[in-house]
Amino acid sequence: MADDDHVSVVTPALRKEAGKWGGMGNDMGTVKRSAAALTLWQSAFYVAEPTGFTVAPHSNAYNDIQGFMVSVLGGGETEFHQLDGALIRAADSYESADHGASADLNKIYSVPPIPAAGSGGADLRGGGGHAPDLKGEGASRPARPPDGSEYEESLS
């Protein structure tokens, strides 16, 4: 079927793209874990000022920014993996729909075999002895016109 060629090109591309997003999700997870490990003790913010110690505000600001970055990186990891999964499901869906449509079309367009003349078998052609012409090789016609006369052959 001609559509199989189209789908066989699309689904590998989707799966390849899914692999890229999955890889980036893994990379983002590594960066997130590294950022989460970048904790600093409050003493890292010790600044001796004549008015006193100002450790807590600096430490809190750092922790807020670090927590925000870890959250953003975690969101990226999650979303990249979701894109990976969505692309794989899309490829599976395309393939499933294509196979299902192919099976449905085979059911719709399958023509039962026509028994040979005089074989005593039932006429499975239906519709007055017409067999559908599905291959475009010429129109099918009843063995005899409905009035019982012979067909006149025409060259036009």
C-alpha positions as MATLAB code, in Angstrom:
seq = 'MADDDHVSVVTPALRKEAGKWGGMGNDMGTVKRSAAALTLWQSAFYVAEPTGFTVAPHSNAYNDIQGFMVSVLGGGETEFHQLDGALIRAADSYESADHGASADLNKIYSVPPIPAAGSGGADLRGGGGHAPDLKGEGASRPARPPDGSEYEESLS';
ca = [
       0.000    0.000    0.000;
       1.439    3.404   -0.931;
       0.627    4.916    2.477;
       2.906    2.370    4.186;
       5.879    4.098    2.551;
       4.798    7.442    3.980;
       4.262    6.109    7.496;
       7.509    4.154    7.488;
       9.308    7.452    6.867;
       7.407    9.414    9.517;
       7.522    7.028   12.471;
      11.293    6.462   12.467;
      11.752   10.246   12.422;
       9.410   10.589   15.408;
      11.242    7.863   17.284;
      14.615    9.451   16.488;
      13.374   12.832   17.716;
      11.970   11.168   20.851;
      15.427    9.760   21.586;
      16.919   13.254   21.408;
      14.408   14.600   23.937;
      14.901   11.599   26.204;
      18.657   12.169   26.116;
      18.219   15.854   26.914;
      15.919   14.885   29.791;
      18.656   12.644   31.172;
      21.204   15.453   30.770;
      18.859   17.902   32.502;
      18.459   15.456   35.394;
      22.240   15.308   35.785;
      22.480   19.116   35.839;
      19.597   19.320   38.325;
      21.269   16.878   40.717;
      24.534   18.800   40.414;
      22.785   22.096   41.157;
      20.978   20.551   44.110;
      24.339   19.533   45.566;
      25.660   23.113   45.438;
      24.669   23.956   48.973;
      26.657   26.422   51.041;
      26.881   26.802   54.783;
      25.920   30.160   56.190;
      29.563   30.744   57.034;
      30.262   31.017   53.301;
      28.452   34.361   53.424;
      30.276   35.791   56.381;
      31.060   39.411   55.777;
      32.570   41.391   58.610;
      30.932   44.753   58.660;
      31.282   47.454   61.257;
      27.534   47.235   61.987;
      27.479   43.498   62.631;
      27.139   40.164   60.900;
      24.927   39.887   57.815;
      25.161   36.149   57.132;
      21.486   35.169   57.117;
      20.180   37.512   54.370;
      22.948   36.488   51.941;
      22.572   32.807   52.725;
      18.794   33.003   52.355;
      19.124   34.784   48.989;
      21.515   32.106   47.717;
      19.283   29.288   48.952;
      16.246   30.885   47.290;
      18.046   31.207   43.949;
      19.495   27.703   44.186;
      16.081   26.240   45.050;
      14.503   28.094   42.118;
      17.154   26.812   39.686;
      16.799   23.227   40.932;
      13.025   23.536   40.443;
      13.413   24.914   36.902;
      15.917   22.214   35.965;
      13.635   19.529   37.416;
      10.766   20.911   35.324;
      12.947   20.720   32.215;
      13.866   17.126   32.983;
      10.200   16.196   33.414;
       9.030   18.012   30.288;
      11.809   16.617   28.099;
      10.873   13.085   29.149;
       7.199   13.905   28.520;
       8.080   15.038   24.979;
      10.031   11.815   24.490;
       7.011    9.770   25.573;
       4.561   11.843   23.521;
       6.597   11.375   20.333;
       6.845    7.628   20.885;
       3.076    7.419   21.522;
       2.468    9.476   18.356;
       4.615    7.074   16.308;
       2.813    4.081   17.836;
      -0.530    5.724   17.115;
       0.391    6.411   13.479;
       1.487    2.816   13.001;
      -1.590    1.435   14.754;
      -3.948    3.651   12.758;
      -2.215    2.735    9.512;
      -2.430   -0.991   10.201;
      -6.050   -0.657   11.351;
      -7.016    1.361    8.277;
      -5.286   -1.146    6.031;
      -7.194   -4.016    7.647;
     -10.485   -2.091    7.393;
      -9.883   -1.265    3.737;
      -9.087   -4.907    3.007;
     -12.428   -5.863    4.551;
     -14.286   -3.206    2.575;
     -12.659   -3.767   -0.794;
     -12.205   -7.535   -0.758;
     -14.251   -9.212   -3.461;
     -15.369  -12.784   -2.889;
     -14.402  -15.239   -5.631;
     -16.960  -15.668   -8.417;
     -17.877  -19.323   -9.060;
     -17.226  -20.641  -12.543;
     -20.225  -20.838  -14.867;
     -22.150  -24.061  -14.435;
     -20.376  -24.973  -11.200;
     -23.656  -24.971   -9.328;
     -22.266  -22.586   -6.739;
     -24.219  -19.634   -5.472;
     -23.850  -16.366   -7.375;
     -21.859  -14.284   -4.870;
     -21.643  -11.289   -7.130;
     -24.966   -9.798   -6.035;
     -26.634   -6.884   -7.786;
     -27.805   -8.784  -10.848;
     -24.539  -10.604  -11.480;
     -22.274   -7.545  -11.431;
     -18.805   -8.011  -10.028;
     -17.127   -4.774   -8.937;
     -14.070   -3.724  -10.883;
     -11.567   -2.581   -8.247;
      -8.438   -2.529  -10.352;
      -9.606   -0.097  -13.040;
      -9.027   -2.673  -15.776;
     -12.394   -2.028  -17.401;
     -15.990   -1.981  -16.353;
     -17.607   -5.228  -15.362;
     -21.050   -5.996  -16.730;
     -23.671   -8.638  -16.226;
     -23.306  -11.799  -18.281;
     -26.533  -10.863  -20.113;
     -28.513   -7.611  -20.255;
     -31.583   -7.577  -17.999;
     -33.930   -8.012  -21.035;
     -32.238  -11.321  -21.955;
     -30.798  -10.124  -25.296;
     -27.130  -10.304  -26.262;
     -24.808   -7.329  -25.876;
     -23.866   -5.488  -29.016;
     -20.152   -5.006  -29.168;
     -19.179   -1.469  -30.022;
     -15.812   -0.113  -31.073;
     -16.596    3.429  -29.935;
];
